[in-house]
Amino acid sequence: MELKRVVITGLGAVTPIGKSVPETWKAALEGVSGAAPITLFDASKHKTHFACEVKDFDPLLYFSKKDVRKFDRYAQFAVAAATEAVKDANFDMENTNLDRIGVIFASGIGGISTFEEEVGAYYADPERNPRFNPFFIPKMIGDIAAGQISMMYGFRGPNFGTVSACASSTNAICCAFDTIRLGKADAIVTGGAEAAITAAGVGGFNSMKALSTRNDSPATASRPFSLSRDGFVMGEGSGCLVFEEMEHALKRGAKIYAEIVGTAGSGDAHHITAPHPEGLGAKLVMQAALKDAEMKPEDIDYINVHGTSTPAGDVAELKGVQEVFGDAAYKLNISSTKSMTGHMLGATGAVEAIFCTLAVVNDIIPPTINHAEGDEDPHFDPKLNLTFNKPEKRVVRAALSNTFGFGGHNSTVIVKKFVK
């Protein structure tokens, strides 16, 4: 069976540094940090008082007042990003077979704020009848974003959510890619959304000692690869991509950003939260993605690493990179855009796939910000180009994005310049 080629024809994003793809990309190239004191709840009793929130988000741009109450914040972000991406793809809905367009959309945690509110209200008044909001379950479940997007547009193709912690949206991308290249759909709206900046979300990660506690300087707290890094910064938002079978896109005259050429997944089989210390899972997933794309290490120009700014994670990933790429690693640009967006959990892979796509389109690498001279970590080879603090112009033939999640879930996607 001959596999179909898959191209990207639409992009959408709502992030801590922009409420659209152009805003987010501009801020990334300018090195803007999305971190600031938490406003979504009173974090004064928590160890961490800051996060990368989406600022000034107005759900009424996408929903009626009545409908806003039916959507958890994470699903609101998903709909907003999908609205931008579908508009960007510019389908002629009246002359498109909607049975052949699907939605595969992820969330690592789902509607945690809805869960907190409903369960908190119940236990605050134990004498009351066990009455819950009828929208409690539909708002909370992690697959509802995919369902809501499909209902908005009448997309009746494959429709589901993926859950693999912080690898969730890259796994959604992997599923979307395979669905189209196997001929099971003409297009898939894919990506992920998350909104876990809540008392339980921040408190839970604090208890694991996973979050930065640099409360005196939130904007510089996410500092991947720097010796003084002390944990990740929680982010929220959504990223959405429209994948389309190449001939379908060409026939309708669609704008094509780039081509998806390879994806892969692996498992660390090591620990519930810690990465394999030698980067074994990272090594396996990158090797598998390169094999899937029929590419060699020297064909890749940019890696958007998982790079969360945790002491162990950054070391393990770069060990994996150097094992896979060998001498070609010194010709790469490597960067962690989480230094700006924070770690958007189940949404992060989709947003970083967008950054890779735009790097390929525009031949420019977004930076890893917040690195200071004298803060070099001796664990890292100084010959690696970690693209500190400033974007770098270069020809980007292909870009690779890594996303890893608790449970040892690893996923990788490769984006390449489109040539018919």
Residue pairs with C-beta under 8 A, 6 or more apart in sequence:
1 182
3 181
3 182
4 180
4 181
4 182
4 183
4 245
4 246
4 247
5 181
5 245
5 246
5 247
5 259
6 177
6 180
6 181
6 243
6 244
6 245
6 246
6 259
6 260
7 243
7 244
7 245
7 246
7 249
7 254
7 256
7 257
7 258
7 259
7 260
7 418
8 241
8 242
8 243
8 244
8 256
8 257
8 258
8 259
8 260
8 357
8 415
9 88
9 89
9 187
9 242
9 243
9 244
9 249
9 254
9 255
9 256
9 257
10 85
10 86
10 87
10 88
10 89
10 90
10 189
10 240
10 241
10 242
11 21
11 84
11 85
11 88
11 240
11 241
11 242
11 257
11 354
11 357
11 358
12 20
12 21
12 80
12 81
12 82
12 83
12 84
12 85
12 86
12 87
12 88
12 191
12 238
12 239
12 240
12 241
13 20
13 21
13 24
13 81
13 84
13 237
13 238
13 239
13 240
13 351
13 354
14 20
14 54
14 57
14 77
14 80
14 81
14 237
14 238
15 24
15 34
15 54
15 235
15 237
15 238
15 239
15 341
15 344
15 351
16 34
16 35
16 52
16 53
16 54
16 55
16 235
16 236
16 237
16 340
16 341
16 342
16 344
17 23
17 24
17 27
17 28
17 32
17 33
17 34
17 52
17 340
17 341
18 24
18 25
18 26
18 27
19 54
19 56
19 57
19 80
20 84
21 84
21 88
21 354
21 358
24 341
24 351
24 354
25 354
25 355
25 358
25 366
27 34
27 340
28 337
28 340
28 341
28 355
28 366
28 367
29 364
29 366
29 367
29 391
31 340
31 367
31 369
31 389
31 390
31 391
32 340
33 52
33 218
33 219
33 220
33 222
33 339
33 340
33 369
33 370
34 52
34 53
34 55
34 235
34 340
34 341
34 342
35 50
35 51
35 52
35 218
35 219
35 221
35 222
35 233
35 342
36 50
36 51
36 52
36 53
36 55
36 218
36 219
37 43
37 49
37 50
37 218
38 49
38 50
38 51
38 53
38 197
38 202
39 53
40 51
40 53
40 197
40 198
41 197
41 198
41 199
43 49
43 50
43 199
43 202
46 199
46 202
46 203
46 206
47 206
47 211
47 213
48 202
48 205
48 206
48 211
48 212
48 213
48 215
48 234
49 215
49 218
50 215
50 218
50 221
50 233
51 197
51 202
51 233
51 234
51 235
51 236
51 342
52 222
52 233
52 234
52 235
52 236
52 341
52 342
52 344
53 197
53 236
54 77
54 236
54 237
57 76
57 77
57 80
59 68
59 71
59 76
59 80
60 68
61 80
62 76
62 79
62 80
62 83
63 71
63 76
63 79
68 76
69 135
70 135
70 138
70 139
71 79
71 139
71 148
72 110
72 111
72 113
72 114
72 139
72 140
72 144
72 195
73 111
73 113
73 195
73 236
74 107
74 109
74 110
74 111
74 112
74 113
74 145
74 193
74 194
74 195
74 196
74 236
74 238
75 111
75 139
75 144
75 145
75 148
75 193
76 195
77 193
77 194
77 195
77 236
77 237
77 238
77 347
78 105
78 107
78 145
78 148
78 149
78 191
78 192
78 193
78 238
78 240
79 145
79 148
79 149
79 152
80 238
81 191
81 193
81 237
81 238
81 239
81 240
82 103
82 105
82 149
82 152
82 189
82 191
82 238
82 240
83 152
84 240
85 189
85 191
85 240
85 241
85 242
86 153
86 189
86 242
88 242
88 255
89 187
89 242
89 244
89 254
90 254
90 255
91 101
91 187
91 252
92 252
93 153
93 154
96 252
97 186
98 153
98 154
98 155
98 156
98 157
99 156
99 157
100 157
100 185
100 186
100 187
101 153
101 155
101 156
101 157
101 185
101 186
101 187
101 188
101 189
102 150
102 155
102 156
102 157
102 158
102 159
102 176
102 179
102 185
102 187
102 188
102 189
103 146
103 147
103 149
103 150
103 155
103 157
103 158
103 159
103 188
103 189
103 190
104 146
104 158
104 159
104 160
104 161
104 162
104 172
104 175
104 176
104 179
104 188
104 189
104 190
105 143
105 145
105 146
105 149
105 161
105 169
105 172
105 189
105 190
105 191
105 192
105 193
105 240
106 142
106 161
106 162
106 163
106 164
106 168
106 169
106 171
106 172
106 191
106 192
106 193
106 346
106 347
106 349
106 350
107 142
107 143
107 145
107 161
107 163
107 168
107 192
107 193
107 194
107 346
107 347
108 142
108 163
108 164
108 165
108 166
108 168
108 192
108 194
108 196
108 345
108 346
108 405
109 142
109 194
109 196
109 201
109 345
109 346
110 140
110 141
110 142
110 144
111 139
111 140
111 141
111 142
111 144
111 195
112 140
112 195
112 196
112 198
112 200
112 201
113 195
113 198
114 136
114 139
114 140
115 140
116 198
116 199
116 200
118 132
118 133
118 136
118 140
122 128
122 130
122 132
133 139
138 144
142 161
142 163
142 346
143 160
143 161
144 161
145 161
145 193
146 159
146 160
146 161
147 159
149 155
149 189
150 156
150 159
153 189
155 189
157 184
157 185
157 186
157 187
157 188
158 179
158 184
158 185
158 188
161 172
162 168
162 169
162 171
162 172
162 175
163 346
164 171
164 405
164 407
164 409
164 411
165 345
165 346
165 405
165 406
165 407
165 409
166 306
166 343
166 345
166 346
166 348
166 349
166 403
166 404
166 405
166 406
166 409
167 265
167 349
167 403
167 404
167 405
167 409
167 410
167 411
168 192
168 345
168 346
168 349
168 405
169 190
169 191
169 192
169 239
169 346
169 347
169 348
169 349
169 350
169 351
169 353
169 403
170 263
170 349
170 350
170 353
170 401
170 403
170 411
170 412
170 413
171 265
171 349
171 409
171 411
172 190
172 191
172 192
172 349
172 350
173 190
173 191
173 241
173 243
173 260
173 263
173 349
173 350
173 353
173 411
173 413
174 263
174 264
174 265
174 411
174 413
175 190
176 188
176 190
176 241
176 243
177 243
177 260
177 263
177 413
178 263
179 185
179 188
180 186
180 187
180 188
180 243
180 244
180 245
181 245
183 245
185 245
186 244
186 245
186 248
187 242
187 243
187 244
187 245
187 248
188 242
188 243
189 240
189 241
189 242
190 240
190 241
190 242
190 243
190 350
191 238
191 239
191 240
191 241
191 347
191 350
192 238
192 239
192 346
192 347
192 348
192 349
192 350
193 237
193 238
193 346
193 347
194 235
194 236
194 237
194 238
194 344
194 345
194 346
194 347
194 348
195 236
195 237
196 234
196 236
196 345
197 234
197 235
197 236
201 234
202 211
202 234
205 211
205 234
206 213
208 273
209 231
210 231
210 232
210 273
210 310
211 231
211 232
211 233
211 234
212 221
212 222
212 229
212 230
212 231
212 232
212 233
212 309
213 230
213 231
214 220
214 221
214 230
218 233
219 370
220 370
221 230
221 233
221 309
221 370
222 232
222 233
222 309
222 338
222 339
222 340
222 342
222 343
222 369
222 370
223 229
223 309
223 339
223 369
223 370
223 371
223 375
224 305
224 307
224 308
224 309
224 314
224 336
224 338
224 339
224 368
224 386
225 307
225 314
225 318
225 336
225 368
225 371
225 377
225 380
225 386
225 388
226 309
226 370
226 371
226 372
226 375
226 376
226 377
227 375
227 376
227 377
227 378
228 375
229 309
229 310
229 311
229 314
229 377
230 309
230 311
231 309
231 310
231 311
232 308
232 309
232 310
232 338
232 342
232 343
233 309
233 338
233 342
233 343
234 342
234 343
234 345
235 338
235 341
235 342
235 343
235 344
235 345
235 347
235 348
236 344
236 345
236 347
237 341
237 344
237 347
237 351
238 347
238 350
238 351
239 344
239 347
239 348
239 349
239 350
239 351
239 352
239 353
239 354
240 350
241 350
241 353
241 354
241 357
243 260
244 254
246 256
246 259
246 420
249 256
250 256
250 420
256 418
257 357
257 358
257 360
257 361
257 418
258 357
258 360
258 361
258 415
258 416
258 417
258 418
259 415
259 416
259 417
259 418
259 419
260 413
260 414
260 415
260 416
261 292
261 293
261 294
261 295
261 398
261 414
261 415
261 416
262 289
262 290
262 291
262 292
262 293
262 294
262 295
262 412
262 413
262 414
263 289
263 292
263 411
263 412
263 413
263 414
264 285
264 286
264 287
264 288
264 289
264 291
264 292
264 411
264 412
265 285
265 288
265 409
265 410
265 411
265 412
266 281
266 284
266 285
266 288
266 410
266 411
267 281
267 408
267 409
267 410
268 275
268 276
268 280
268 281
268 408
268 410
269 281
269 408
270 276
270 280
270 281
270 408
271 408
272 406
272 407
272 408
273 406
274 312
275 281
275 282
275 312
275 313
275 316
275 317
275 404
275 408
276 282
276 316
276 408
277 312
277 315
277 316
278 316
278 319
278 320
279 316
279 317
279 318
279 319
279 320
279 321
279 323
280 320
281 320
281 404
281 408
281 410
282 306
282 316
282 317
282 319
282 320
282 321
282 402
282 404
282 410
283 319
283 320
283 323
283 324
284 410
285 402
285 410
285 411
285 412
286 320
286 321
286 324
286 400
286 402
286 412
287 324
288 412
289 400
289 412
289 413
289 414
290 296
290 297
290 299
290 300
290 324
290 400
290 414
292 414
293 398
293 414
293 416
295 398
295 414
296 328
297 324
297 325
297 326
297 328
297 329
298 328
298 331
299 397
299 398
300 325
300 328
300 332
300 397
300 398
300 399
300 400
300 414
301 331
301 332
301 333
301 394
301 395
301 396
301 397
301 398
301 399
302 332
302 333
302 334
302 335
302 356
302 359
302 360
302 365
302 396
302 398
302 399
302 400
303 321
303 332
303 333
303 334
303 335
303 399
303 400
303 401
303 402
304 335
304 336
304 337
304 352
304 355
304 356
304 359
304 399
304 400
304 401
304 402
305 314
305 317
305 318
305 321
305 334
305 335
305 336
305 402
306 313
306 317
306 336
306 338
306 402
306 403
306 404
307 313
307 314
307 317
307 335
307 336
307 338
307 339
307 368
308 314
308 336
308 338
308 343
309 336
309 338
309 339
309 343
313 404
314 336
314 377
314 380
315 377
315 379
315 380
317 402
317 404
318 334
318 379
318 380
318 381
318 384
321 329
321 332
321 334
321 384
322 329
322 381
322 384
325 332
329 381
329 384
330 383
330 384
330 385
332 384
332 385
333 365
333 385
333 387
333 392
333 394
333 396
334 368
334 384
334 385
334 386
334 387
335 365
335 366
335 367
335 368
335 386
335 387
336 368
337 351
337 352
337 355
337 366
337 368
338 344
338 348
339 367
339 368
339 369
339 370
340 366
340 369
341 348
341 351
344 351
348 403
349 401
349 403
349 411
349 413
352 401
352 403
353 401
353 413
353 415
355 366
355 401
356 399
356 400
356 401
356 413
356 415
357 399
357 415
359 365
359 366
359 396
359 399
360 396
360 397
360 398
360 399
360 415
360 416
360 417
363 393
363 394
363 395
363 396
364 391
364 392
364 393
364 394
364 396
365 387
365 391
365 392
365 393
365 394
365 396
366 387
366 391
367 387
367 388
367 389
367 390
367 391
367 392
368 386
368 387
368 388
368 389
369 388
369 389
370 389
371 386
371 388
371 389
376 382
380 386
385 392
396 417
397 416
397 417
398 414
398 415
398 416
398 417
399 414
399 415
399 416
400 412
400 413
400 414
400 415
401 412
401 413
401 414
401 415
402 410
402 411
402 412
403 410
403 411
403 412
404 410
404 411
